[in-house]
Amino acid sequence: MTAADLPEEPRIARLEEQIAHQTHTIDELSDQIAEQWRVIEQLRSRLDRLTERFLTLEEGALEAPAITRPPHY
């Protein structure tokens, strides 16, 4: 017996159940993607702030001292 041989009502009920499960899964995945996007935006913001801070510190850093022979030589 194939799916085409089954009465219409059980087939339709099975299809509706499958669609309901798929819809639920799609909703869960959509929620997860939205949460990941929020995390990515937070991390991007932190990275931008850290980059600015690093560049500020780098600009304010003194030039590296010249390599000279220590006085005890």
N, C-alpha and C positions, 0 to 999 in steps of 0.2 A: 504494500500500500504506500503510495507516494503522498506528498503534501497536497497534490491536486485532487486526490481521491477522498480526502477528509471532508466532512461537512463544513459549510462556510462559517458557522458560528464559532466553533473552537479555533479555527484558523485565524479568524479576525481577533478573537480574544488573545491568542498567543502573540499576534503581531502588535496589538495594542500594549500588551505587557512588555514586549521587547522595546517598543518605542518609549515607553515610560522609563525603563531602565537606562536607555541611551540618553534620554533627555536629562535624567538625574546625573549621569556621568558627565555630560557636557556642562551642566551647571556647576558641578564640583570643579571641573578643570578650569572653567572660566574664573571661578573664585580664586583658585590657586594662582592663575596667571595674574590676576589683579593684585594679589598680595605680593607676588614676586616683583611686579612692576613698582609697587610702593617701596620695597626694599632696595631695588636698583636705584630709584630716585634719591633715597636717603644716602646710599653709598656714594652716588655721584656728587651729591652736595658736600658730603664729608671730604671727598677727594679734592673737590675744588677749593674748599677752605684750607686743607692741608697743603695743597700746591701753592696757594697764595702765601701761606705762612712760611713755607720753605723758601720761596723766592724772596720774601722780605728778609728772612734771616741770612740768606745767601748774599743779598745786596749789602747788608750791614756787617758782614764778616770782614775782618781785616785781611789784607793781602798776606799770603803765606810768607813766612820769613825766608830770607835768602839762605841758601845752603852754604854755610861757612864752616871753617875748621874750628873745632872746639878750642877754647883757650889753653887747655893743658897739653896741646901738641907742640 
